[in-house]
Amino acid sequence: MPRHLLSVAVLTFLFALLLAPPSAAGAEGSATAASRAVEPNTLVPAGDLRYAPAAHPDRIVASPAGDPARGFQVSWRTAAGVQAPKLELVVAGDSPDLGEPRRLEARTSVFRTGNGVGHQHRVDVDGLQPDTLYAFRVQGAGGWWSPWRQLRTAAAPGTPLEFLYFGDTQNKNASLGSRVLLEALRHAPEARLALFAGDLVSGGDGEDDNEWGEWFDIVAPVAATMLVAPAMGNHEYAEEFEDTPQERRVMGAHWSHAFALAGNGADGAEASTYWFDMHDARFVVLDGTSALDLGTARAQAAWLDGVLRDAASGDSPRAWTIVVVHQPMFSPRQDRDNALLRKHVLPVLERHRVDLVLQGHDHVYGRRGGLVEGQGTPQYVVSVAGAKQYRLSPEARATMAPVAEDTQLFQVVRIDGDVLRYEARTATGRLYDAFSIEGDRASGRRIVEHVEGRIDQRDCIRAATLKGRADRCWE
C-alpha cells in the first residue's frame, strides 16, 4: 500500500475509535472512575434535619443488666418536652392480644445536640423470668409509641449461646456499614447478644449527631431482637480545651445518654466499663482510652482481676470468659503500641486464661494466641466492620494468622458446653477465619482450626486511598 494511503487508513481508524461509542468495559471503567469521589461519612445532606429529635421515640436500644436472665436496661430518645414516658412490657404470646402490660416510668434527662434539644429516657427492667421471650415498647409524645420489640432473657448455665461481635463501625455507617450488620443476622438467627468493640462513630470527636443517627439506624434490626453491649472507643471521646496547654480527653456527651449500661464498672471508669453473665459466659467490657489517656489502667486491671476471680469461684460459676476492649493488646497496625494495656491488663488476661479478647481500633483483621506456648487461650482478635481500612504491620504478618486488609467483617460465636466455635465472615458472608476452643479450663483448653471453606488471605491492592494516603487502604 502506498505510504499516503497507509497514513489515511491509520487516521481513519483513529478517528473511528474516537467517534465510536465506548465499549461495555470502557463504559464501566468510566462510570467507576466517575463514582470514585471521596464519600462523606454520612448520607445526610448539609443542613438537613433528618435526625432532629421528634415526638416519635427513636434510638431504642436494650443493653444487658448485670444479670440478663432477670432484666435489661432500655434507652431511647424523643423531642424535648416529653417527661417520664413509659415502657410497656409483657410476656410475648402468639395472639395479637398481648394482654395487660406492666408499665414502667422512665428517668428523663435533657440532651442538646447539633440537631436540636431532645430528651433521653431510660428504664431499668427487672423482675423477669429467665429464658423467656418478652415484648416491650416505649412511649413518645402525642400518642406516639414504638413498635413492639421482642427480647429473650438469658438462660441458665448449660444452655447454648450464640452472639455477634463487630469491630469498629465508625464511618460511612449508613452507606457501607449497614450491609455488614444485615448479613450478620442471616448467619446468626439465634443470636441473643451483639458486642461492639468501640469507635461506633467517627467525626466531631464522637459528637456528630448525624453519625449517631445513622449508627442507630443500621443497628436497629439487630437491636430489635437482641441485647447490645458496646465498648467505648477513642472516637466516643471528645477533646476539651483543644490545641491549648490544658487539652484533655473527656467522655463525649452521647455515650452516657445513648446507652443504659449496668453501672458495675471500675473506679474512675464507672460509666464505660461493666460486666454481665449470660448462659455459660462472663462478659467484661473495658475502656482502653480511659486506661491509656486518663490514668485508669491500673484500676481497670484490678477490677478485671476481681471480676474474673468471681467467674471462677463457686459463687458464680461460668465456664467461659470473654473480654471486649477497643485498643488491642497486640496492635496489628504499623506504629501503634498500647504499652500501658500490656503492662497492666495483659497479665490479668493471661493469668486467668481468658478465652476470647475481642478488640477493634486498628481497622484490619488479625488473630494470635497468648504468651504461654502450648496454651490455647487467650485468643486475641482484632476486627473491623466499617469502611475505613488500614494496613497491616510486618510484625502482624509474622505473628498473627490469619490476617486481612481491605475487608469488612463480622463474627459469630457459639458456645455449647465445652466447645466455643468462632467464625469471622466477610460483608458478603464468606468464611474468613474459623476455630474452636475445646475442653475445660481446669484441664486446659485446645484450639482446633477449621480451615475448610475459608477464602484466601486478602491484602490491599491499592497504593493509596482516594485522598492519596499510602498508610491506609480505604477511607
MOTAUR-V546654 format. One record per residue. RES is the residue in one small letter. OMEGA is omega as a letter, one per 40 degrees, with the letter a starting at -180 (999 if undefined). Layout:
res: (RES	RES)
omega: (OMEGA	OMEGA)
//
This chain:
res: (m	p	r	h	l	l	s	v	a	v	l	t	f	l	f	a	l	l	l	a	p	p	s	a	a	g	a	e	g	s	a	t	a	a	s	r	a	v	e	p	n	t	l	v	p	a	g	d	l	r	y	a	p	a	a	h	p	d	r	i	v	a	s	p	a	g	d	p	a	r	g	f	q	v	s	w	r	t	a	a	g	v	q	a	p	k	l	e	l	v	v	a	g	d	s	p	d	l	g	e	p	r	r	l	e	a	r	t	s	v	f	r	t	g	n	g	v	g	h	q	h	r	v	d	v	d	g	l	q	p	d	t	l	y	a	f	r	v	q	g	a	g	g	w	w	s	p	w	r	q	l	r	t	a	a	a	p	g	t	p	l	e	f	l	y	f	g	d	t	q	n	k	n	a	s	l	g	s	r	v	l	l	e	a	l	r	h	a	p	e	a	r	l	a	l	f	a	g	d	l	v	s	g	g	d	g	e	d	d	n	e	w	g	e	w	f	d	i	v	a	p	v	a	a	t	m	l	v	a	p	a	m	g	n	h	e	y	a	e	e	f	e	d	t	p	q	e	r	r	v	m	g	a	h	w	s	h	a	f	a	l	a	g	n	g	a	d	g	a	e	a	s	t	y	w	f	d	m	h	d	a	r	f	v	v	l	d	g	t	s	a	l	d	l	g	t	a	r	a	q	a	a	w	l	d	g	v	l	r	d	a	a	s	g	d	s	p	r	a	w	t	i	v	v	v	h	q	p	m	f	s	p	r	q	d	r	d	n	a	l	l	r	k	h	v	l	p	v	l	e	r	h	r	v	d	l	v	l	q	g	h	d	h	v	y	g	r	r	g	g	l	v	e	g	q	g	t	p	q	y	v	v	s	v	a	g	a	k	q	y	r	l	s	p	e	a	r	a	t	m	a	p	v	a	e	d	t	q	l	f	q	v	v	r	i	d	g	d	v	l	r	y	e	a	r	t	a	t	g	r	l	y	d	a	f	s	i	e	g	d	r	a	s	g	r	r	i	v	e	h	v	e	g	r	i	d	q	r	d	c	i	r	a	a	t	l	k	g	r	a	d	r	c	w	e)
omega: (i	a	a	i	i	i	i	a	i	a	i	i	a	i	i	i	a	a	a	i	a	i	i	a	i	i	i	i	i	i	i	a	a	a	a	i	a	a	i	a	i	i	a	i	i	i	i	a	i	a	i	i	a	i	a	i	i	a	a	i	i	a	a	i	i	i	a	i	a	a	i	i	a	i	i	a	i	i	i	i	i	a	i	i	a	i	i	a	i	i	a	i	a	a	i	i	a	a	a	a	i	a	a	a	a	i	a	i	i	a	a	i	i	i	i	a	i	i	i	a	a	i	i	a	i	i	a	i	i	i	a	i	i	i	i	i	a	a	i	a	i	i	a	i	i	i	i	i	a	i	i	i	a	i	a	i	a	i	i	a	i	i	a	i	i	i	a	i	i	a	a	a	a	a	a	i	a	a	a	a	i	i	i	i	i	a	a	a	a	a	i	a	i	i	i	a	i	a	i	a	a	a	i	a	i	a	i	a	i	i	i	i	i	i	i	i	a	i	a	i	i	a	i	a	a	i	i	a	a	i	a	i	a	i	i	i	i	i	i	a	a	i	i	i	a	a	i	i	i	i	i	a	a	a	a	i	a	a	i	a	a	i	i	a	a	i	i	i	a	a	a	i	a	i	i	i	i	i	a	a	i	i	i	a	i	i	a	a	i	i	a	a	a	i	a	a	a	a	i	i	i	i	i	i	i	i	a	i	i	a	a	a	i	a	a	a	i	a	a	i	a	i	i	i	a	a	a	i	i	a	i	i	a	i	i	a	a	a	a	i	i	a	a	a	a	i	i	i	a	a	a	i	i	a	a	i	a	a	i	i	a	i	i	i	i	i	i	i	a	a	a	a	i	i	a	a	e	i	a	a	i	i	i	i	a	a	a	a	i	i	i	i	i	i	i	i	a	a	a	i	e	i	i	i	i	a	i	a	i	a	i	i	i	i	i	a	a	a	i	i	a	i	i	a	i	a	i	i	a	a	a	a	i	i	i	i	a	i	i	a	a	a	i	a	a	i	i	i	i	a	a	i	i	i	a	i	i	i	a	a	a	i	a	i	i	i	i	a	a	a	i	i	i	a	999)
//
